[in-house]
Amino acid sequence: MSEKYNEIPMAGNIIEPGNSKKYLTGGWRAQRPIHNPAECLWIKNGACGRCWIFCPDMAIRLVEKDGVRSYEFDYDYCKGCGICSNECPTSSITMEGE
């Protein structure tokens, strides 16, 4: 189910618990975050994660598999607000137009 913004019930009505997963809000965005892993402190030493902490949509996942760290951006829910880019101390996340 992927309803458009004008099909979502008005006034913040919660029709059923956990229904926010059904609304893919990434289509609202005008910009998307682009990650440069070479500059990222999380990937270098696991010492940051500010983008993950501050993302209001939980659209960033910190992944560590077999000792290798990386990020996953969930563009289905990322609204392109740019908070991750603003909070990144090394500017490894930039915003680019859709």
JOZI-V878353 format. One record per residue. N is the residue number from 0. SS is DSSP state (h for helix, s for strand, l for the rest). PSI is psi as a letter, one per 30 degrees, with the letter a starting at -180 (999 if undefined). OMEGA is omega in whole degrees, -180 to 180 (none if undefined). Layout:
N | SS | PSI | OMEGA
N | SS | PSI | OMEGA
This chain:
0 | l | k | 179
1 | l | i | -178
2 | l | l | 177
3 | l | l | -176
4 | h | e | -178
5 | h | f | 176
6 | h | f | 179
7 | l | k | -179
8 | l | k | -179
9 | h | l | 172
10 | h | g | 176
11 | h | g | 179
12 | l | k | 176
13 | l | j | -176
14 | l | e | 179
15 | l | k | 180
16 | l | k | 176
17 | l | g | -176
18 | h | f | -179
19 | h | f | 178
20 | h | f | -179
21 | h | f | -175
22 | l | j | -179
23 | l | j | -172
24 | h | f | -180
25 | h | f | 179
26 | h | f | 180
27 | h | f | -167
28 | l | k | 175
29 | l | f | 179
30 | s | l | 176
31 | s | k | 177
32 | s | k | 176
33 | s | k | -174
34 | s | k | 175
35 | l | j | -174
36 | h | f | -179
37 | h | f | -178
38 | h | f | -170
39 | l | k | 179
40 | h | e | 178
41 | h | e | -179
42 | h | e | -179
43 | h | e | -173
44 | h | g | 178
45 | l | g | -172
46 | l | g | -177
47 | l | c | -178
48 | l | g | -179
49 | h | e | 179
50 | h | e | 180
51 | h | e | -179
52 | h | e | -172
53 | h | f | -179
54 | l | j | -177
55 | l | f | -177
56 | l | g | -177
57 | l | h | -177
58 | l | g | 179
59 | s | k | 177
60 | s | k | 173
61 | s | k | -175
62 | s | k | 173
63 | s | j | -178
64 | s | k | -179
65 | l | h | 178
66 | l | g | 180
67 | s | k | -179
68 | s | k | 175
69 | s | l | 177
70 | s | l | 167
71 | s | k | 174
72 | s | k | 177
73 | l | j | -176
74 | l | f | 175
75 | l | f | -177
76 | l | f | 179
77 | l | k | -180
78 | l | f | 177
79 | l | h | -177
80 | l | f | 178
81 | l | g | 179
82 | h | e | 179
83 | h | e | 180
84 | h | e | -180
85 | h | e | -177
86 | h | f | -177
87 | l | j | -177
88 | l | f | -179
89 | l | g | -178
90 | l | h | 179
91 | l | f | 175
92 | s | k | 177
93 | s | l | 179
94 | s | k | 178
95 | s | k | 179
96 | s | l | 178
97 | l | 999 | none
